[in-house]
Amino acid sequence: MKLATRLFASMSLLVAAAVVGSIVAADLLLRRHLEAEIAAGLEREARLVAALVPADSARWPEFAALAGGRLGRRVTLIDPEGHVRGDTEFDRLALARLENHSNRPEVQAARAVGTGQNARLSASTNERQLYVAVRGGPPGLAVVRVSASLAAVDAQVHAIQRAVAGAGLALLLAAWIVAWLVARALARPLVAIAAAASDIAAGRPATFPDVQVAELGHLVDALRTMHHELDGRFAALRREREESRTLVEALSDGVIAADERGAIVSSNAAARRLLGYGQTGPLPPLGQLFHDQPHRALMREVLSGAVIVDRELELTGRTVLVSARPLEEGGTLLVLSDVTELRRLETVRRDFVGNVSHELKTPLTAIAGYAETLAAETPSPFAQTIVDNARRMQRLVDDLLDLSRIESGGWRPEPEVVDVEGAARDAWAPLAERAGEKGVRFETAVAPDARTIAVDPEALRQIFTNLFHNALRHTPPGGRIAVVTEAGQRRDGVAVSVTDTGSGIPAEHLPRIFERFYRVDPGRSRHEGGTGLGLAIVKHLVEAHDGRVEADSAVGHGTTIRLVFPRSPAG
């Protein structure tokens, strides 16, 4: 609905309500006032007539006719029984045929309180009549009634109502003109303001109108300020978006963003290159991005909202790590990392370490043998130093060979149900004498529901040996080393912990202690003969059983290495 129509309708309703109210007021208030004035005059005339009625009742019919003619009213004389004894409109003979007037409301009121009045339609004239009766007159006369027609009152009221209605029509015409003028004054600026708002929403240059209405002027100023602020914010957003797009495109990792239905909404050049798609054209949804069944299963996990971390896939002859994380507002972010070259370098490194270790093993064995013979035949510190360092080199080569064999996949665990406490004590036996010299106690605490685990026996022996060597190396005299198992309500399997009361490991070193050749205290470890490979071998052996390794430590309070193995069928 247009503004002019709304204004006209509103003003018309107000004018119509005022006109209707005036008409109703004229009908009620003016009519009541006029009828009250007529009634007062009729009462005065009735009292005058009552005072002038002759005492001779035989003259009453003629007196009623004479008085009514002089007053211009209808005068009726009524006796105590209600009989009409004189009436301006009826002669003496007709009076006997008139009905009894004792039941007339005005007559009853006059006889009761001295005066009464009533307005009703006259049966004889078919007009509205106002009857006023007063008690009085000579003996034999009870009530004098004077009546007058209300046709003049109705005519006056109707004339005023017609005048009010005419004024109302004039006001309606004026309301239409005013509404049109006001709408013209307001609609044009409002239409211009709406057009400016539409231009702002569409990102087009906006033109703001000049208005004379103060309220609309405030609105235009606020809209102009909003436009300026939005321009600044949109420019900043565009700049940030371009920076983000440039950054994402510069990444060597592939980045893919998909909505909650799996449709890809954005991707960078690296992702298209890794997936084998061109730089232009839409990509298929995540569910159809790959053709291999394992890859499709991974995408189903991603679409279900699962968090994927470094899942390795083979894509078009390349090794890719896939990571996925759901977005807060729905959808998924997928990151593809090409680790083909890294895997090749790791293979080269393993092969190099394995080959060098094999080449070193034979001469080291010869050196150690000759040095031991020399030390036995001619004991000297020089010969013993050669023996100690040769043995240390042999341990390092053996650890390198073991690590290379595990990493290259040349070794596969052959799990058996192994008694944890028995395996721990067997691995501790070679170190018991050395521990006794330091006064270090060895304890076990095996839970009833965690006595056995499914593990390769030789792997478990090597795990315990490496952990015990490390613990004993860092535990001061009088300390304690304990093996503790627990299962209980653990859903991830059986936990085997090796705890010592040694010097502990600073928190900043804990994340790296399972890296090869990493030493918390390089000088001390080298002096005590550590290779820096023991914990790395432990980690690879446990993970080969689909388990995991955790470490907790506090400086001065010891270290706990926790191994979590899957449950054995008997455990």
C-alpha positions as CSV (number, residue, x, y, z in Angstrom):
1,M,0.0,0.0,0.0
2,K,1.4,3.4,-1.0
3,L,2.2,6.1,1.6
4,A,-0.5,8.5,0.1
5,T,-3.1,5.7,0.4
6,R,-2.1,5.0,4.0
7,L,-2.2,8.7,5.0
8,F,-5.6,9.2,3.2
9,A,-7.0,6.1,4.8
10,S,-5.8,7.2,8.3
11,M,-7.1,10.7,7.9
12,S,-10.3,9.5,6.4
13,L,-10.9,7.2,9.4
14,L,-10.3,10.1,11.8
15,V,-12.6,12.5,9.9
16,A,-15.3,9.7,9.6
17,A,-15.1,9.1,13.3
18,A,-15.4,12.8,14.0
19,V,-18.4,13.1,11.7
20,V,-20.1,10.0,13.1
21,G,-19.5,11.3,16.6
22,S,-21.0,14.7,15.7
23,I,-24.0,13.2,14.1
24,V,-24.6,11.0,17.1
25,A,-24.1,13.9,19.4
26,A,-26.6,16.0,17.5
27,D,-29.1,13.3,17.6
28,L,-28.7,12.7,21.3
29,L,-27.6,16.0,22.9
30,L,-29.4,18.5,20.7
31,R,-32.6,16.5,20.5
32,R,-32.5,16.1,24.3
33,H,-31.9,19.9,24.7
34,L,-34.7,20.9,22.3
35,E,-37.2,18.4,23.7
36,A,-36.3,19.6,27.3
37,E,-37.1,23.2,26.2
38,I,-40.4,22.2,24.6
39,A,-41.3,20.2,27.6
40,A,-40.7,23.2,29.9
41,G,-42.9,25.4,27.7
42,L,-45.6,22.8,27.6
43,E,-45.5,22.5,31.4
44,R,-45.9,26.3,31.8
45,E,-48.8,26.3,29.3
46,A,-50.5,23.3,31.0
47,R,-50.3,25.1,34.4
48,L,-51.8,28.2,32.8
49,V,-54.6,26.3,31.3
50,A,-55.3,24.5,34.6
51,A,-55.6,27.8,36.3
52,L,-58.1,29.1,33.7
53,V,-60.3,26.1,33.4
54,P,-63.9,27.2,34.3
55,A,-65.6,25.5,37.2
56,D,-68.6,24.5,35.1
57,S,-67.8,21.1,33.6
58,A,-70.3,21.6,30.9
59,R,-68.1,24.2,29.4
60,W,-64.9,22.1,29.4
61,P,-65.1,20.8,25.8
62,E,-65.5,24.3,24.4
63,F,-62.7,25.6,26.7
64,A,-60.3,22.9,25.6
65,A,-61.0,23.7,21.9
66,L,-60.6,27.5,22.6
67,A,-57.4,27.1,24.7
68,G,-55.8,24.8,22.2
69,G,-56.6,27.1,19.3
70,R,-55.1,30.1,21.2
71,L,-51.9,28.2,22.2
72,G,-51.5,26.3,19.0
73,R,-51.3,23.1,21.1
74,R,-53.6,20.1,21.8
75,V,-55.2,20.5,25.2
76,T,-56.7,17.6,26.9
77,L,-58.8,17.7,30.2
78,I,-58.9,14.4,32.1
79,D,-61.1,13.7,35.2
80,P,-60.1,11.5,38.1
81,E,-61.5,8.4,36.5
82,G,-59.4,8.9,33.4
83,H,-62.2,10.0,31.1
84,V,-61.4,12.8,28.6
85,R,-63.7,15.7,29.4
86,G,-62.3,18.1,26.8
87,D,-59.9,17.8,23.9
88,T,-58.9,20.3,21.3
89,E,-59.1,17.8,18.4
90,F,-62.5,16.2,19.4
91,D,-66.0,17.7,19.8
92,R,-68.4,16.9,22.6
93,L,-70.0,13.9,20.8
94,A,-66.6,12.3,20.0
95,L,-65.3,12.6,23.6
96,A,-67.5,9.7,24.7
97,R,-65.7,7.4,22.2
98,L,-62.2,8.1,23.4
99,E,-60.5,5.4,25.4
100,N,-59.7,5.9,29.0
101,H,-56.4,7.9,29.6
102,S,-55.7,6.7,33.1
103,N,-53.0,4.3,31.8
104,R,-51.1,7.0,29.9
105,P,-47.5,7.3,31.4
106,E,-47.6,11.1,31.6
107,V,-51.1,11.0,33.3
108,Q,-49.9,8.4,35.9
109,A,-46.8,10.5,36.7
110,A,-48.8,13.7,37.0
111,R,-51.3,12.1,39.4
112,A,-48.4,10.7,41.4
113,V,-45.9,13.5,41.6
114,G,-47.7,16.5,40.1
115,T,-46.2,16.6,36.6
116,G,-45.3,14.0,34.0
117,Q,-44.2,13.8,30.3
118,N,-43.8,11.2,27.6
119,A,-42.9,11.3,23.9
120,R,-44.5,8.8,21.5
121,L,-46.0,8.3,18.1
122,S,-49.6,9.6,18.1
123,A,-52.1,7.2,16.8
124,S,-54.3,10.0,15.5
125,T,-51.7,12.1,13.7
126,N,-49.0,9.5,13.1
127,E,-46.3,11.9,14.3
128,R,-44.1,11.9,17.3
129,Q,-45.8,13.9,20.0
130,L,-44.5,15.2,23.3
131,Y,-47.2,15.0,26.1
132,V,-46.8,17.1,29.3
133,A,-49.4,16.6,32.0
134,V,-49.9,18.6,35.3
135,R,-52.1,17.9,38.2
136,G,-54.7,20.7,38.9
137,G,-57.8,22.4,37.8
138,P,-61.3,23.0,39.3
139,P,-63.1,20.3,41.3
140,G,-64.0,17.3,39.1
141,L,-60.9,17.8,36.9
142,A,-57.7,15.8,37.8
143,V,-55.1,16.4,35.0
144,V,-54.5,19.0,32.3
145,R,-52.4,17.7,29.5
146,V,-50.8,19.8,26.7
147,S,-49.0,18.2,23.7
148,A,-47.0,19.4,20.8
149,S,-45.6,17.7,17.7
150,L,-41.9,16.9,17.6
151,A,-41.6,17.1,13.9
152,A,-39.9,20.5,14.1
153,V,-37.3,19.1,16.5
154,D,-36.7,16.2,14.1
155,A,-36.3,18.6,11.2
156,Q,-33.8,20.8,13.1
157,V,-31.7,17.8,14.2
158,H,-31.7,16.3,10.7
159,A,-30.7,19.6,9.2
160,I,-27.7,19.9,11.6
161,Q,-26.8,16.3,10.8
162,R,-26.9,17.0,7.1
163,A,-24.6,20.0,7.7
164,V,-22.2,17.9,9.7
165,A,-22.1,15.3,7.0
166,G,-21.5,17.9,4.4
167,A,-18.6,19.3,6.4
168,G,-17.3,15.7,6.8
169,L,-17.2,15.3,3.0
170,A,-15.4,18.6,2.7
171,L,-12.9,17.4,5.3
172,L,-12.5,14.1,3.5
173,L,-11.6,16.0,0.3
174,A,-9.2,18.2,2.4
175,A,-7.7,15.0,3.9
176,W,-7.1,13.5,0.5
177,I,-5.3,16.7,-0.6
178,V,-3.2,16.9,2.6
179,A,-2.4,13.2,2.3
180,W,-1.3,13.6,-1.3
181,L,0.9,16.6,-0.4
182,V,2.4,15.0,2.7
183,A,3.0,11.7,0.8
184,R,4.7,13.7,-2.0
185,A,6.9,15.5,0.5
186,L,7.8,12.2,2.3
187,A,7.6,9.5,-0.4
188,R,10.2,10.9,-2.8
189,P,12.9,11.1,-0.1
190,L,12.0,7.7,1.3
191,V,12.1,6.2,-2.2
192,A,15.5,7.8,-2.8
193,I,16.7,6.5,0.6
194,A,15.4,3.0,-0.2
195,A,17.2,3.1,-3.6
196,A,20.4,4.2,-1.8
197,A,20.1,1.3,0.7
198,S,19.6,-1.1,-2.2
199,D,22.7,0.3,-3.9
200,I,24.7,-0.2,-0.7
201,A,23.4,-3.8,-0.4
202,A,24.4,-4.5,-4.0
203,G,27.8,-2.9,-3.6
204,R,27.0,0.0,-6.1
205,P,27.8,3.7,-5.6
206,A,24.9,5.2,-3.6
207,T,23.3,8.7,-4.1
208,F,21.8,10.2,-1.0
209,P,18.9,12.7,-1.3
210,D,18.7,16.2,0.3
211,V,15.7,16.3,2.5
212,Q,14.0,19.1,4.5
213,V,12.4,16.9,7.1
214,A,14.7,16.8,10.2
215,E,13.9,13.2,11.0
216,L,14.5,12.0,7.5
217,G,17.7,14.1,7.5
218,H,18.9,12.1,10.6
219,L,18.1,8.9,8.7
220,V,20.1,10.0,5.6
221,D,23.1,11.0,7.8
222,A,23.0,7.6,9.6
223,L,22.7,5.8,6.2
224,R,25.6,7.8,4.8
225,T,27.7,7.0,7.9
226,M,26.8,3.3,7.6
227,H,27.8,3.3,3.9
228,H,31.2,4.8,4.8
229,E,31.8,2.2,7.5
230,L,30.6,-0.7,5.3
231,D,32.9,0.5,2.5
232,G,35.9,0.4,4.9
233,R,35.0,-2.9,6.3
234,F,34.3,-4.5,2.9
235,A,37.6,-3.2,1.7
236,A,39.4,-4.7,4.7
237,L,37.5,-8.0,4.2
238,R,38.4,-8.1,0.5
239,R,42.0,-7.3,1.4
240,E,42.1,-10.1,4.0
241,R,40.4,-12.5,1.6
242,E,42.9,-11.8,-1.1
243,E,45.8,-12.2,1.4
244,S,44.3,-15.5,2.6
245,R,43.8,-16.7,-0.9
246,T,47.4,-15.7,-1.9
247,L,48.7,-17.5,1.2
248,V,46.7,-20.6,0.6
249,E,47.7,-20.7,-3.1
250,A,51.4,-20.3,-2.0
251,L,51.2,-23.4,0.3
252,S,52.9,-26.5,-0.9
253,D,50.2,-28.5,0.9
254,G,46.9,-29.0,-0.8
255,V,43.9,-27.3,1.0
256,I,40.3,-28.2,0.3
257,A,37.2,-26.7,1.9
258,A,33.9,-28.4,1.6
259,D,30.4,-27.6,2.9
260,E,28.2,-29.8,5.1
261,R,27.0,-31.8,2.1
262,G,30.5,-32.5,0.9
263,A,30.5,-30.1,-2.1
264,I,33.9,-28.5,-2.5
265,V,33.7,-24.8,-2.2
266,S,37.4,-23.9,-2.5
267,S,40.7,-25.5,-3.3
268,N,44.2,-24.4,-4.0
269,A,46.5,-25.2,-6.9
270,A,48.5,-27.7,-4.8
271,A,45.4,-29.8,-4.0
272,R,44.3,-29.9,-7.7
273,R,47.9,-31.0,-8.7
274,L,48.0,-33.8,-6.1
275,L,44.5,-35.0,-7.0
276,G,45.3,-34.9,-10.7
277,Y,42.7,-32.3,-11.7
278,G,43.2,-29.2,-13.9
279,Q,43.6,-25.7,-12.5
280,T,40.1,-24.7,-13.7
281,G,36.7,-26.3,-13.5
282,P,34.8,-27.6,-10.5
283,L,35.9,-30.5,-8.4
284,P,33.5,-33.4,-7.7
285,P,32.1,-33.8,-4.1
286,L,34.3,-35.4,-1.5
287,G,32.3,-38.7,-1.8
288,Q,33.3,-38.9,-5.5
289,L,36.8,-37.4,-5.3
290,F,38.5,-40.8,-5.3
291,H,37.8,-44.1,-7.1
292,D,39.7,-46.5,-4.8
293,Q,37.5,-48.1,-2.1
294,P,40.0,-47.3,0.8
295,H,40.1,-43.7,-0.2
296,R,36.3,-43.5,-0.5
297,A,36.0,-45.0,3.0
298,L,38.3,-42.3,4.3
299,M,36.1,-39.6,2.7
300,R,33.0,-41.2,4.4
301,E,34.8,-40.8,7.7
302,V,35.5,-37.1,6.8
303,L,31.9,-36.5,5.9
304,S,30.7,-38.0,9.1
305,G,32.6,-35.3,11.0
306,A,35.6,-37.4,12.1
307,V,38.9,-35.8,12.9
308,I,41.6,-37.4,10.6
309,V,45.3,-36.8,11.4
310,D,48.1,-37.7,9.0
311,R,46.3,-40.7,7.3
312,E,48.7,-41.9,4.6
313,L,47.4,-42.5,1.1
314,E,48.9,-43.4,-2.3
315,L,47.7,-41.0,-5.0
316,T,48.9,-41.3,-8.6
317,G,52.3,-42.7,-7.5
318,R,52.8,-40.2,-4.7
319,T,52.6,-40.6,-0.9
320,V,50.2,-38.1,0.6
321,L,49.3,-37.5,4.3
322,V,45.6,-36.6,4.6
323,S,44.3,-34.5,7.6
324,A,40.7,-33.4,8.1
325,R,38.9,-31.4,10.7
326,P,35.2,-30.3,10.8
327,L,34.5,-26.5,10.7
328,E,32.5,-24.8,13.4
329,E,29.8,-23.5,11.0
330,G,29.5,-26.8,9.1
331,G,31.7,-28.3,6.5
332,T,35.2,-29.8,6.5
333,L,38.7,-28.6,5.9
334,L,41.0,-31.1,4.2
335,V,44.8,-30.8,4.1
336,L,46.9,-32.9,1.7
337,S,50.7,-33.1,2.4
338,D,53.0,-34.6,-0.3
339,V,55.6,-36.6,1.6
340,T,56.9,-38.6,-1.3
341,E,60.3,-37.0,-1.2
342,L,60.5,-37.3,2.6
343,R,59.6,-41.0,2.4
344,R,62.3,-41.5,-0.3
345,L,64.9,-39.7,1.9
346,E,63.9,-41.8,4.9
347,T,64.3,-45.0,2.8
348,V,67.7,-43.8,1.6
349,R,68.7,-43.0,5.2
350,R,67.6,-46.4,6.5
351,D,69.4,-48.1,3.7
352,F,72.5,-46.1,4.4
353,V,72.4,-46.7,8.1
354,G,71.8,-50.4,7.5
355,N,74.6,-50.8,5.0
356,V,77.1,-48.8,7.1
357,S,76.1,-50.8,10.2
358,H,76.7,-54.1,8.4
359,E,80.0,-52.8,7.1
360,L,81.1,-51.7,10.6
361,K,80.0,-54.8,12.4
362,T,82.8,-57.1,11.0
363,P,85.8,-54.8,11.7
364,L,84.4,-53.9,15.1
365,T,84.1,-57.6,16.0
366,A,87.8,-58.1,15.0
367,I,88.9,-55.0,16.9
368,A,87.0,-56.0,20.0
369,G,88.5,-59.6,19.8
370,Y,92.1,-58.4,19.4
371,A,91.6,-55.8,22.1
372,E,90.2,-58.4,24.6
373,T,93.1,-60.7,23.8
374,L,95.6,-57.9,24.3
375,A,94.0,-56.8,27.6
376,A,94.1,-60.4,28.8
377,E,97.7,-61.1,27.9
378,T,99.1,-57.6,28.9
379,P,96.7,-55.8,31.2
380,S,96.9,-52.1,30.7
381,P,94.5,-49.1,30.8
382,F,95.1,-48.5,27.1
383,A,94.0,-52.0,26.1
384,Q,90.9,-51.8,28.4
385,T,89.9,-48.4,26.9
386,I,90.0,-50.0,23.4
387,V,87.8,-52.9,24.7
388,D,85.2,-50.6,26.3
389,N,84.9,-48.3,23.3
390,A,84.8,-51.3,20.9
391,R,81.9,-52.8,22.9
392,R,80.2,-49.4,22.9
393,M,80.5,-49.2,19.2
394,Q,79.2,-52.7,18.8
395,R,76.1,-51.8,20.9
396,L,75.5,-48.7,18.8
397,V,75.8,-50.8,15.6
398,D,73.5,-53.4,17.0
399,D,70.9,-50.8,17.9
400,L,71.2,-49.2,14.5
401,L,70.7,-52.5,12.8
402,D,67.7,-53.3,15.0
403,L,66.2,-49.9,14.3
404,S,66.8,-50.1,10.6
405,R,65.3,-53.6,10.5
406,I,62.2,-52.5,12.3
407,E,61.6,-49.3,10.3
408,S,62.2,-51.0,7.0
409,G,59.5,-53.6,7.7
410,G,62.1,-56.4,7.7
411,W,60.9,-57.5,11.1
412,R,57.3,-58.4,12.0
413,P,56.2,-59.3,15.6
414,E,55.0,-62.8,16.3
415,P,52.8,-62.2,19.4
416,E,52.4,-64.9,22.1
417,V,50.7,-64.8,25.4
418,V,53.6,-63.7,27.7
419,D,53.7,-63.5,31.5
420,V,54.7,-59.9,32.1
421,E,56.3,-60.4,35.6
422,G,58.4,-63.3,34.4
423,A,59.6,-61.4,31.3
424,A,60.5,-58.4,33.4
425,R,62.5,-60.4,35.9
426,D,64.3,-62.3,33.1
427,A,65.3,-58.9,31.5
428,W,66.4,-57.6,34.9
429,A,68.6,-60.6,35.8
430,P,71.7,-59.4,33.8
431,L,71.5,-56.0,35.6
432,A,70.8,-57.3,39.1
433,E,74.5,-57.4,40.2
434,R,75.2,-53.8,39.0
435,A,71.9,-52.6,40.6
436,G,72.9,-54.3,43.9
437,E,76.2,-52.5,43.9
438,K,74.3,-49.2,43.6
439,G,71.7,-50.3,46.2
440,V,68.8,-49.9,43.6
441,R,65.8,-52.1,44.4
442,F,63.7,-53.8,41.7
443,E,60.0,-54.3,42.3
444,T,56.9,-55.6,40.4
445,A,53.2,-54.9,40.9
446,V,51.1,-57.0,38.5
447,A,47.3,-56.5,38.5
448,P,45.3,-59.8,38.5
449,D,43.6,-58.9,35.3
450,A,46.9,-57.8,33.6
451,R,49.2,-60.7,34.2
452,T,49.7,-61.5,30.5
453,I,49.8,-59.7,27.2
454,A,49.9,-60.7,23.6
455,V,53.4,-59.7,22.5
456,D,56.5,-60.9,20.7
457,P,58.6,-62.4,23.6
458,E,62.0,-61.2,22.2
459,A,60.6,-57.8,21.5
460,L,59.3,-57.5,25.1
461,R,62.7,-58.6,26.4
462,Q,64.4,-55.9,24.3
463,I,61.9,-53.3,25.5
464,F,62.5,-54.1,29.1
465,T,66.3,-54.3,28.7
466,N,66.4,-50.8,27.1
467,L,64.1,-49.3,29.7
468,F,65.9,-50.9,32.6
469,H,69.3,-49.7,31.3
470,N,68.0,-46.1,31.1
471,A,66.4,-46.3,34.5
472,L,69.4,-47.8,36.2
473,R,71.7,-45.2,34.5
474,H,69.7,-42.3,36.0
475,T,68.6,-43.7,39.3
476,P,70.8,-42.7,42.3
477,P,72.0,-45.2,45.0
478,G,69.1,-46.3,47.3
479,G,66.6,-45.7,44.5
480,R,63.9,-48.0,43.2
481,I,62.8,-49.3,39.8
482,A,59.3,-50.9,39.5
483,V,57.3,-52.6,36.8
484,V,53.5,-52.0,37.2
485,T,50.7,-53.4,35.1
486,E,47.0,-52.3,35.0
487,A,44.0,-53.1,33.0
488,G,40.8,-52.6,35.0
489,Q,38.3,-50.5,33.0
490,R,40.9,-49.5,30.3
491,R,39.3,-49.9,26.9
492,D,42.6,-49.4,25.0
493,G,44.3,-52.5,26.4
494,V,46.9,-53.4,29.1
495,A,49.3,-50.7,30.4
496,V,52.8,-51.8,31.5
497,S,54.7,-49.0,33.3
498,V,58.4,-48.9,34.1
499,T,58.9,-46.3,36.9
500,D,62.2,-45.1,38.5
501,T,63.1,-42.6,41.2
502,G,65.8,-41.0,39.2
503,S,66.7,-37.5,38.3
504,G,63.7,-37.0,36.0
505,I,63.3,-35.3,32.7
506,P,62.5,-31.5,32.2
507,A,59.1,-30.9,30.6
508,E,60.6,-29.2,27.5
509,H,62.5,-32.4,26.7
510,L,59.6,-35.0,27.1
511,P,58.1,-34.6,23.6
512,R,61.5,-35.5,22.0
513,I,62.9,-38.3,24.1
514,F,61.7,-41.0,21.7
515,E,63.6,-39.5,18.8
516,R,66.8,-41.4,17.7
517,F,70.1,-40.0,19.1
518,Y,68.2,-37.5,21.3
519,R,69.8,-37.0,24.7
520,V,68.5,-34.9,27.6
521,D,72.1,-34.7,29.0
522,P,74.4,-35.5,26.1
523,G,77.6,-35.3,28.2
524,R,76.4,-37.6,30.9
525,S,74.8,-40.1,28.5
526,R,77.9,-40.3,26.4
527,H,80.1,-40.8,29.5
528,E,77.8,-43.6,30.8
529,G,77.7,-45.3,27.4
530,G,74.2,-44.5,26.2
531,T,73.6,-44.7,22.4
532,G,70.6,-42.5,22.3
533,L,68.6,-45.2,20.4
534,G,67.1,-47.2,23.2
535,L,63.8,-45.2,23.6
536,A,63.4,-44.9,19.8
537,I,63.7,-48.8,19.5
538,V,61.2,-49.1,22.4
539,K,58.7,-46.8,20.6
540,H,59.0,-48.7,17.3
541,L,58.7,-52.1,18.9
542,V,55.5,-51.1,20.8
543,E,53.9,-49.4,17.8
544,A,54.6,-52.6,15.7
545,H,52.2,-54.3,18.1
546,D,49.5,-51.5,17.4
547,G,50.3,-50.1,20.9
548,R,51.6,-46.7,22.0
549,V,54.2,-45.3,24.4
550,E,53.7,-42.4,26.9
551,A,56.1,-40.7,29.2
552,D,55.5,-38.8,32.5
553,S,58.3,-37.2,34.5
554,A,59.1,-34.5,37.0
555,V,62.6,-33.3,37.7
556,G,63.9,-34.8,41.0
557,H,61.0,-37.2,41.3
558,G,61.7,-39.8,38.6
559,T,60.3,-40.9,35.3
560,T,57.5,-43.3,34.2
561,I,57.5,-44.9,30.7
562,R,54.0,-46.4,30.1
563,L,53.5,-49.0,27.3
564,V,50.0,-49.7,26.2
565,F,49.4,-53.0,24.4
566,P,46.2,-54.4,23.0
567,R,44.5,-56.9,25.2
568,S,45.6,-60.5,24.8
569,P,42.9,-63.2,24.2
570,A,43.7,-64.7,27.6
571,G,44.1,-61.4,29.4
